[in-house]
């Protein structure tokens, strides 16, 4: 790598577009992944996540646009010439090789000396806590252990970026949490660049330094996890990154200022609201709703579900809209059948045009 490339992004996509027949899979994607960054791409099935990862790795080719890795244009380079490795959801290990030989495979292909291979493989197996399994056959390992072998193989020759394709989806909940912690630890210690795709928003929020939300081949929003969760730019992003209650509302403007009206109830002045007067879509997350005797919205409690550290309360507005609220101690319990008043702080509501798109 030249000194002039030292500050280039590890991965950069410029105007990448991909079609399968008449269908646009990726639509003019611009994306940059900094060195040492963990960027998580989330989105529903068919949003373009897997195709984007394949284009970065070279498995697929873009119809237009450029792929740069560490400052070098790799758009037309085959996969084996690109300084990235992929950890596949299916692990893609060689069943006829033992653990150490699987991890050593990229080094063997590159012609690395036997002494250096041994040293690098031992280090990589140490990172994933599998040193004592070096001579075992991969078919004798658990799913979590196989995933760690695949990760060690991806890390062994210090690539510019590791691409992770749904890395935890095949694991049970306990192993998912354990492997996520391992990924965080390795990335923190080695400073490895990770670009990973997932449909699991909790996984993205937990692991990503930044999150990008793909929808229909478009990158709807990109930013830090908390910003994305607390300040979504579209209703789709708000829904995809967490549970949210949606209500039909209206913006009213008169001599007394701007007001929000929901189910016939008027909320105090909305300072700084840029939406025009008329129908809008209002979102409030369950953890931001609270029972408040001075609240402005009336609802009936129609159900409760105890979850240990919290209670999910189901509520119904006069117009039939169903809401959920996360109730945590020391809040007073709301009995089924009770009529309650609800409130939330102004910075906890998400207001969008009635069609759910980005505000003007």
N, C-alpha and C positions, 0 to 999 in steps of 0.2 A: 504494500500500500504506500502511495506517495504521501509526503508530508502535506501536500496541498489538499489531499482527500481526508485528512484527519478529522475535519469538522463537518464532513458531509453526512447526511442522514444514512443510517444503515440500510433503509429501504425507502424508495421514493417511486410513487406512481404518478405519471403525468398524463392526464386525459385518457385514461384507459377505458376502452369500450369493447364489449364482447357481445356477440349475438349468436344464438343458435336458431338458424332459420330466420323467421320474422320476429322472433322474441328477443328483446334486448335484456341481457343478463346483467351486464354492468354498463352504466350510462355515464361516460365521461368522468371517471373517478380520479380525483387528485388526492393523494395521501402521502404523508411523510412520517416515518418512524425513526426517532432519534436513537443514537447509539446508547445502549444500556436501558432503553425504555421497554416497558411491557404495554403493548397496545392490544386491547381486546376488541374484536369485531363481533357484534351480536346482530341477530335478525332472525326472522322466521324462515322456515324451509322455502327455498326458491328465491331468497333475497339476493343471492350472489356471493355469499360468504366463501363457499368452497371453491367456486370458480376464481375468485380473487386470489386465494391462497395458491391455487394451481398455476396461475399466471406468474406469481412471484417466483415460484419454484421452477418454472419452465415446463411443467407437465402440459399446460395449455398455453396457447399463444393468443395475444390480444388481437382484435381486428384493427385497432388503432390505438395510439398512445405509446408511451415509453416506460420501461422498467429500469430503474437505476439501483444498483447495490453498491454501497460504500463509494458513491460518486461515479461509478463506472456503468456505462450503458450496457445492460445485459439483455436487452429486448430480444435479440436474435441468438442468444447463447443457449445451448442445450442444458438440461438440468445438471449434468455432471460437471459443467464448467462454472456453475454459480456458487458463490460462497455462502450457501444456506443449506440447512438440513431440515427435513420434515419429520415430525413425530405423528404418525397416523393413528386414527381411532382404532384401527385393527392391529396395531403394533408393527405389522410387516416384518417380523423377525424370520430368520432362517432356521427352520426346525432341525436341520441336520447338523447345525453348529452349536457349540456350547456357548455359555453367556459371554465369556471373554472374547471368543472369535466373532460373535455377533457385534460386540462393541468395537472390535478392531477393524471391522470391514472397511470403513472409509479410509483408514490408514493403509490397509493392505492395497486397496485400489490405487492410492496415491503413491505407493512405492516407499513408504516410510520404513526405516530400518527396524529390524527385530527388536533391538534394544530400546529404541524410542517407542515402538508400539507397546511393549510391555510396560514401560513407565507411564505412558499416557492412558492406557487402559486401566491400570491400577488406580490412577488418580480419578478417572471418570467413575469407576465403580465405587470409589470412596465417596464421591459426591452424592451418589444415589443410595448409599448404604447397602451395597451388594457385594463387597469384596469377598466374603466367604462363600459366595455362590458362583465364583468365576468359572469353575469346571462343570457346573451342572448344565444339563440339557434344558432348553427353554420350555419344552413341553411339560417339564416337571414343576414349573413355577406357577404361582397364582397369577391372576389377572393384574393385580397391583404390581407384582414383581416384574412381570413382562413389560408393563408400561415403563417401569424404571429402567429396564434394560434398553428399551427404545430411546428413552431420554438420554441415557449415558452415551449411546451410539451417536446421537445427534450433537452432543456436546464435546466429544472426544478430541476433535481437531479444531476447536475454538472457531466456529463459523461466524460470519458477520451477523447472522440472525438465525434463530431457531423458529421454524414455523410449526405451530401446534394445531392439529385438526381435531377439534372436539376431544381434547386430551383426557378428560375425566369421565366422559359419558358412559363408558362401558363398565365403570366401577360401581360397587355398592356405596351407599351413603357414607359409611365409616371410612372406606378406602378413599373416597373422593376427598373428604376433609383432610385425611392424612397426606395424600399426594399433593393437594393444593398447598399445604404447609411446606412440603418438600420443595415444590417449585419456587415458592417465595424465598425460601432459605437459599437455594442454589443461585437464584437470580441476584439476590442481595450480595452474596459472597463473591460471585464471579462477574457481576455486571453484564451478564449476557442479554442481548436484545431478543425479546420474545414478541412475535406476532402470532396471536392465536385467535381462532374462531370458536364460537360457542353459541348455542341457543339458550344457555342458562344464564339469566341475568345476575343471579347471586354470585356465580363463578366470575363473571366479568367485573362486577362491582368489587369483589374481594381481591382479585389478582391484577386488574388493569391499573396502570398509572394514568392511562387515558382509555376512553371507550368510544368506539364509533358504532353508530346504529345504521344498519343497511335496511332499506325497504324498497322492494321492487327495482333493485339495481342501482339505487341512488343512496348516497351517503347523507342521511337526514340531519345528523348532528354528530359532532366530535368534540370531546372535552374531558375534563377531570370527572371521576365518578360522582362526587358529591354535587358538582355543578349540574351534571346531566340529570341526576335524580331530582334535585331541588328546583332546577330552572330548565325544564324541557322546553324546546322550541316548537314542538308540534304535539298534538294529542297522541299520535302514534308512539313517539318516543316516551311520553309520560306513561302510557299503558304498558309498553314493552319492558320498561325498567322497574316496574313494581305495581303492586295492587293500587287501584285508584277508584274512587267513587265519581261517576259522571252524573251531572245534573243539567237539565235544561234551564237556561237563565236568560235574562234580558238586561241590557244596559240602558239606563234611563238618564237623560241629562235635562236639567231644568235650572231654575235660578238658585236652587239649593245645592247644586253641584252634580256629581256623577254618582249614581246609585246602582247597585246590583240587586235584581229582583229574582228570587227563586221560590217556586211553589207559592206565589202570592205574598211572600215575606220580603221586606226590604232590608238590605244590609247597609250598614253605615257607608259613608262616602268612600269612593275608591280613588285615592289620590294617584295620579300618574297613569291611569288606565288609558291606553291609546286606541282601544277598539271603538269603532263607531257605535252609535245607539242602535239597538235592535237585538235580535236573537243571538245568543252565544252558547258555548259549551263550557261548563264549569267543572273543574276537577279538584277533589280534596282527597288526600291519602288517608287510609284508616287510622294511622297513628296520629294524624293531625286533628281529627275530630275530637271534640270533648263535650261532655254534658255540663251545661252552664245555666244556672237559674236565670241569668241575665241574657241568655242567648237569643238570637233573632230568628231561629229556624225551629219550628215545632215538628216533632216526629214521634211515632209510636214504636216501642220496643216489641219486636215480633219474634225474637229468638236470641239465645245465648249458647256459646260453646266454650267450655273450659279447656284451656290448653296448658295449664300449669303456671307459667309465669305471666300469662295474660288470659283475658276472656275476649272472644270475638262476639260483639253485640251486633245483631241484625236489626235494622231500623227501616221504617217505611214513612215516607212523606205523604202529605195529603193527596198529592197527585199520583200516588202509587209508586214513585221512584224508590228503589231499594238501595240502602246504604249499609256498609259495614264499618264498625269502629273497633279499634283495638283498645281495650280498657285494661289498665295496669294499676296495681296498688300504688298509692293509697286511695285511688278514686273510689267513690261510693258505687256499689253495685246497682245496676238498673234492672229492675224486675220485668219479666215478660208481661206485657199488657200495660205497662206504665207509659204515660205521655211525658216526654222530656223535651227540653230546649237544648239546642246545639249551637256551638260556635267554633270558631277557629281564628287564628291570627291572620291578618291580611296577607302576610308574606308566605302563607301556606296554601293559598288558592292558585289554581292554574286556569287561566282564561284564554279561550281560543275562539276563532270564528266558528259558527255553527257547523261548518263542514269539517272542522278538526284540523285545518291547516295552520301554518305559522301566522301569528298576528302580523298586521301590516307594519 
